[in-house]
Amino acid sequence: MNIMSEKLTNFPPETPEQRLIWEVVFLTVIIVATAVFGHLAALNVAYTIVLTIIFSINIIIRFLIINQKGDWIFFVFGVIAGGGNDLMSMMREVYNYTSVTIIPFLDGLLPLWSIVFWGQVFLIFRKIFNIEWFKGEDFQKNGKFLKGWVDYELVVDLILIIILRIIIYSTYNLEMWIPALFYASFIVGRLLIFHPKKNQILIIAVLPYAFIFEGLMVIFGLYVYINPIILGMPLWLLLWWIFLVSVVLKEIFDRIEYILKERS
């Protein structure tokens, strides 16, 4: 047992499993900080500053000691994609961060720590996708568009992302089953057109870790959803995570990994 533990926690990390374990260690710091200061940050801007400092120092140390080639790309992607989605959702009032912001033009929208937070979330997605069970086949430039970079599956998925966001902006405040029904219908339809691969099914199987993580963030008071059903989250959000992580992000991450491999 000790030998197995040493192999998984080896430092510096060398295998995908070791990298994932260390990524979880740094994400645990975020969870603990949120548990301690989350509710307080909704009452006093000083605690928002404390959270921002902790999140920032945590990610800096993380990059200094366990950085893997290309991690900055995934971190920036998370900041832009995750932060951008959050900003649009705040503007549409789909959910609300409770932390008092320290940046005037983001007042009522995004606390600064959330930008760092999304970058770190995308880093752990990268580590999970690189585990053998979840990796799947390597990306091949054999698509029909943009010199092989884009295939029909990615086109459909990107269009579906837009459709699902439009739906939630229009239905988030209706009965909880209405947006969930729309989401389920479109996502099931997509999976019937392009059957999920074995690795995508395995990713879906372990997604409860993401549900629990976000649920803890809600419980600790960082943000609030309308019509929650489990751990403070609405049903449509669980369906969104299933489609977004196992399908869309995996497709995009595979392409980024291909570029990194070609340039190494």
C-alpha positions as CSV (number, residue, x, y, z in Angstrom):
1,M,0.0,0.0,0.0
2,N,2.8,2.4,0.9
3,I,4.6,1.6,-2.4
4,M,1.4,2.4,-4.3
5,S,1.0,5.6,-2.4
6,E,4.6,6.6,-3.1
7,K,4.1,5.9,-6.8
8,L,1.0,8.1,-7.0
9,T,2.5,11.0,-5.1
10,N,5.9,10.9,-6.5
11,F,7.5,14.4,-6.8
12,P,8.1,15.8,-9.3
13,P,5.2,14.1,-11.0
14,E,6.1,12.1,-14.1
15,T,3.1,10.0,-15.0
16,P,-0.4,11.2,-15.9
17,E,-1.7,9.6,-12.6
18,Q,0.9,11.5,-10.6
19,R,0.1,14.8,-12.3
20,L,-3.6,14.3,-11.6
21,I,-2.9,13.6,-7.9
22,W,-0.8,16.8,-7.5
23,E,-3.4,18.8,-9.5
24,V,-6.0,17.6,-7.0
25,V,-3.8,18.7,-4.1
26,F,-3.7,22.3,-5.4
27,L,-7.5,22.2,-6.1
28,T,-8.0,21.1,-2.5
29,V,-6.4,24.3,-1.3
30,I,-9.2,26.2,-3.3
31,I,-11.9,24.1,-1.6
32,V,-10.5,24.6,1.9
33,A,-10.1,28.4,1.3
34,T,-13.7,28.6,0.0
35,A,-15.0,26.7,3.0
36,V,-13.4,29.1,5.4
37,F,-14.0,32.4,3.6
38,G,-16.8,31.8,1.1
39,H,-19.7,33.1,3.1
40,L,-17.7,35.9,4.6
41,A,-16.7,37.2,1.2
42,A,-20.4,37.9,0.5
43,L,-20.4,40.3,3.5
44,N,-17.0,42.0,3.4
45,V,-14.8,42.8,0.5
46,A,-11.7,42.1,2.7
47,Y,-12.5,38.4,2.5
48,T,-12.9,38.6,-1.3
49,I,-9.3,40.0,-1.3
50,V,-8.2,37.2,0.9
51,L,-9.7,34.6,-1.4
52,T,-8.1,36.3,-4.4
53,I,-4.7,36.3,-2.8
54,I,-5.0,32.6,-1.8
55,F,-6.1,31.6,-5.3
56,S,-3.4,33.6,-6.9
57,I,-0.5,32.3,-4.7
58,N,-1.8,28.8,-5.0
59,I,-1.7,28.9,-8.8
60,I,1.7,30.6,-8.9
61,I,3.2,27.9,-6.7
62,R,1.5,25.2,-8.7
63,F,3.1,26.5,-11.9
64,L,6.5,26.8,-10.3
65,I,6.7,23.2,-9.0
66,I,4.4,21.0,-11.2
67,N,4.1,22.8,-14.5
68,Q,3.8,20.5,-17.6
69,K,4.5,21.8,-21.1
70,G,1.5,23.5,-22.5
71,D,-0.3,24.0,-19.1
72,W,-0.3,27.8,-19.7
73,I,-2.4,27.3,-22.9
74,F,-5.1,25.3,-21.0
75,F,-5.0,27.8,-18.1
76,V,-5.6,30.8,-20.4
77,F,-8.2,28.8,-22.3
78,G,-10.0,28.2,-19.0
79,V,-9.8,31.9,-18.0
80,I,-11.2,33.0,-21.4
81,A,-13.8,30.3,-21.9
82,G,-14.9,29.7,-18.3
83,G,-14.7,33.4,-17.3
84,G,-16.4,34.5,-20.5
85,N,-19.3,32.0,-19.9
86,D,-19.6,33.2,-16.3
87,L,-19.7,36.8,-17.4
88,M,-22.5,36.2,-19.9
89,S,-24.4,34.2,-17.3
90,M,-24.0,36.9,-14.7
91,M,-25.3,39.5,-17.2
92,R,-28.3,37.3,-18.0
93,E,-28.8,36.6,-14.2
94,V,-28.7,32.8,-14.7
95,Y,-26.8,32.6,-11.5
96,N,-25.0,35.0,-9.2
97,Y,-21.6,35.2,-7.4
98,T,-22.0,36.4,-3.8
99,S,-18.5,37.7,-3.3
100,V,-18.2,41.5,-3.1
101,T,-16.0,42.4,-6.1
102,I,-12.8,44.4,-5.8
103,I,-12.9,45.6,-9.5
104,P,-15.4,48.4,-10.1
105,F,-16.4,47.6,-13.7
106,L,-17.1,43.9,-12.6
107,D,-19.4,45.1,-9.8
108,G,-22.3,42.7,-9.5
109,L,-20.7,40.3,-12.0
110,L,-17.4,38.5,-11.4
111,P,-15.1,38.5,-8.5
112,L,-11.4,38.5,-9.5
113,W,-10.7,35.1,-8.0
114,S,-13.2,33.4,-10.3
115,I,-10.9,34.2,-13.3
116,V,-8.0,32.2,-11.7
117,F,-10.5,29.6,-10.6
118,W,-11.6,28.7,-14.1
119,G,-8.0,28.4,-15.3
120,Q,-7.3,25.9,-12.6
121,V,-10.4,23.9,-13.4
122,F,-9.3,23.5,-17.0
123,L,-5.9,22.3,-15.8
124,I,-7.4,19.4,-13.9
125,F,-9.6,18.6,-16.9
126,R,-6.4,18.3,-18.9
127,K,-4.9,15.9,-16.4
128,I,-8.0,13.7,-16.3
129,F,-8.1,13.5,-20.1
130,N,-4.5,12.3,-20.2
131,I,-5.3,9.3,-18.0
132,E,-5.2,6.2,-20.2
133,W,-8.9,5.3,-19.5
134,F,-10.1,8.7,-20.6
135,K,-7.7,9.5,-23.3
136,G,-9.2,7.7,-26.3
137,E,-7.7,7.8,-29.7
138,D,-5.2,10.5,-30.7
139,F,-6.6,13.3,-32.8
140,Q,-6.0,13.0,-36.5
141,K,-6.3,15.9,-39.0
142,N,-8.8,14.1,-41.2
143,G,-11.8,16.5,-40.8
144,K,-13.7,18.0,-43.7
145,F,-13.0,21.6,-42.9
146,L,-10.2,24.0,-42.1
147,K,-7.5,21.7,-43.5
148,G,-8.6,18.8,-41.4
149,W,-8.9,20.5,-38.1
150,V,-12.7,20.5,-38.0
151,D,-15.0,17.6,-38.6
152,Y,-18.8,17.3,-38.8
153,E,-18.9,16.2,-35.1
154,L,-17.2,19.4,-33.9
155,V,-19.4,21.6,-36.1
156,V,-22.5,20.1,-34.6
157,D,-21.2,20.3,-31.1
158,L,-20.2,24.0,-31.4
159,I,-23.7,24.8,-32.8
160,L,-25.3,22.9,-30.0
161,I,-23.2,24.8,-27.4
162,I,-24.7,28.1,-28.8
163,I,-28.2,26.6,-28.9
164,L,-28.0,25.4,-25.3
165,R,-26.7,28.8,-24.0
166,I,-29.6,30.6,-25.8
167,I,-32.0,28.1,-24.2
168,I,-30.8,28.7,-20.7
169,Y,-30.7,32.4,-21.1
170,S,-34.4,32.2,-22.0
171,T,-35.6,29.5,-19.6
172,Y,-33.4,29.6,-16.4
173,N,-36.2,31.2,-14.3
174,L,-39.0,28.9,-15.5
175,E,-40.0,25.6,-13.8
176,M,-36.9,23.6,-13.2
177,W,-37.9,20.8,-15.5
178,I,-38.4,23.1,-18.6
179,P,-34.7,23.9,-19.3
180,A,-33.7,20.4,-18.2
181,L,-36.1,18.9,-20.8
182,F,-34.7,21.1,-23.6
183,Y,-31.1,20.2,-22.6
184,A,-31.9,16.4,-22.3
185,S,-33.6,16.4,-25.7
186,F,-30.8,18.1,-27.6
187,I,-28.0,16.2,-25.9
188,V,-29.6,12.8,-26.3
189,G,-30.3,13.7,-29.9
190,R,-26.7,14.6,-30.4
191,L,-25.5,11.3,-28.8
192,L,-27.8,9.3,-31.1
193,I,-26.3,11.0,-34.2
194,F,-22.7,10.6,-33.0
195,H,-22.5,7.7,-30.6
196,P,-20.3,8.4,-27.6
197,K,-16.9,6.6,-27.6
198,K,-15.8,4.4,-24.7
199,N,-13.5,7.0,-23.2
200,Q,-16.3,9.6,-23.3
201,I,-18.6,7.2,-21.4
202,L,-15.9,6.7,-18.8
203,I,-15.5,10.5,-18.5
204,I,-19.2,10.8,-17.9
205,A,-19.0,8.0,-15.3
206,V,-16.5,10.0,-13.2
207,L,-18.2,13.4,-13.6
208,P,-19.8,13.2,-10.2
209,Y,-16.5,14.5,-8.9
210,A,-17.2,17.8,-10.9
211,F,-20.8,17.9,-9.5
212,I,-19.5,17.5,-5.9
213,F,-16.8,20.1,-6.4
214,E,-19.2,22.7,-7.8
215,G,-21.8,21.7,-5.2
216,L,-19.3,22.4,-2.5
217,M,-18.6,25.8,-4.0
218,V,-22.3,26.6,-3.8
219,I,-22.7,25.2,-0.3
220,F,-19.8,27.3,0.9
221,G,-21.6,30.4,-0.4
222,L,-19.6,31.5,-3.5
223,Y,-22.6,31.6,-5.9
224,V,-26.3,30.9,-6.1
225,Y,-28.4,29.1,-8.8
226,I,-32.1,29.5,-9.4
227,N,-34.3,26.3,-8.9
228,P,-31.6,24.1,-7.4
229,I,-32.3,20.4,-6.9
230,I,-29.1,18.8,-5.6
231,L,-26.1,20.4,-3.8
232,G,-27.6,23.8,-4.7
233,M,-27.4,23.1,-8.5
234,P,-30.2,22.9,-11.1
235,L,-30.8,19.8,-13.2
236,W,-29.9,21.5,-16.5
237,L,-26.4,22.2,-15.1
238,L,-25.7,18.6,-14.6
239,L,-26.7,17.8,-18.2
240,W,-24.6,20.7,-19.4
241,W,-21.5,19.4,-17.6
242,I,-22.0,15.9,-19.2
243,F,-22.1,17.4,-22.7
244,L,-19.5,20.1,-22.2
245,V,-16.8,18.1,-20.5
246,S,-17.0,14.6,-22.0
247,V,-17.7,15.9,-25.6
248,V,-16.8,19.5,-26.4
249,L,-13.8,20.1,-24.1
250,K,-12.4,16.7,-24.9
251,E,-12.6,17.5,-28.6
252,I,-10.9,20.8,-28.2
253,F,-8.2,19.6,-25.7
254,D,-7.3,16.8,-28.1
255,R,-6.6,19.3,-30.8
256,I,-4.4,21.4,-28.5
257,E,-2.5,18.3,-27.4
258,Y,-1.9,17.5,-31.1
259,I,-0.4,20.9,-31.7
260,L,1.9,20.5,-28.6
261,K,3.0,17.1,-29.7
262,E,3.8,18.3,-33.2
263,R,5.9,21.2,-31.9
264,S,7.8,19.1,-29.4
